[in-house]
Structure formats: structure tokens, C-alpha cells
């Protein structure tokens, strides 16, 4: 059976933890941050986990993750 290709854009955005969960960076962190409150930006620093509904799709993009 041939090797599967990893989707490189997904590999840059998601990391698989030791327990198998998918970790992601918060959205809305790229630009136009001047109008955002300090509190909102501070909350976006934290990374979070991908929901179970989306995890199935992302796992298909990361076959060796």
C-alpha cells in the first residue's frame, strides 16, 4: 500500500498531544488587534483543543499524527 501524504497546511496549524487530542491556536490573532480590548487579546493567547466534530476531519489530513 502506498504512503499517505500529510496535508502540510494542517500540519502547521494543529499538533497532536501525547494523549491523542488535537491542539490548535486561537483564531483572530493575525492583524487588526488595535481595536481589540486587552482582555480579549489576553484570552486569545491560550491554545485550545479541537472539537470532536472537527477532529475527525483533521485526523484524515494528518495520517501519521
C-alpha positions in Angstrom: 0.0 0.0 0.0 1.4 3.5 -0.9 2.3 6.0 1.7 -0.2 8.7 2.6 0.6 12.3 2.2 0.3 14.7 5.1 -1.6 17.9 4.4 1.2 20.4 5.2 -1.2 23.4 5.9 -3.0 21.3 8.5 0.3 20.1 10.0 1.4 23.7 10.6 -1.8 24.6 12.3 -2.5 21.5 14.5 -0.4 19.4 16.9 -1.3 16.0 18.3 -0.8 15.7 22.0 0.6 12.7 23.8 -2.9 11.6 24.7 -4.1 11.9 21.1 -6.0 15.2 21.3 -5.6 17.8 18.7 -4.3 21.2 19.9 -4.9 24.5 18.0 -4.0 28.1 18.2 -6.8 30.7 18.8 -8.3 32.4 15.8 -8.4 36.2 15.2 -4.7 36.7 16.2 -3.3 37.8 12.8 -3.9 41.5 12.4 -6.2 44.4 13.3 -5.5 43.9 17.0 -5.6 47.6 17.9 -9.3 47.8 18.2 -9.5 44.7 20.4 -9.5 45.0 24.2 -6.5 43.9 26.2 -8.6 41.3 28.0 -9.8 39.8 24.7 -6.2 39.6 23.3 -5.0 38.0 26.6 -7.6 35.3 26.3 -6.6 34.5 22.7 -3.0 33.7 23.9 -4.2 30.4 25.2 -4.3 27.5 22.9 -7.3 25.1 23.0 -8.3 21.7 21.7 -10.2 20.9 18.5 -13.9 19.9 19.0 -14.7 16.2 18.5 -16.8 17.0 15.4 -13.9 18.7 13.6 -11.2 16.3 14.9 -12.3 13.5 12.6 -11.8 15.7 9.5 -8.4 16.9 10.7 -7.2 13.4 11.5 -7.7 12.5 7.9 -5.4 15.3 6.9 -2.8 14.2 9.4 -2.5 10.4 8.8 0.7 10.0 10.8 -0.1 12.4 13.7 
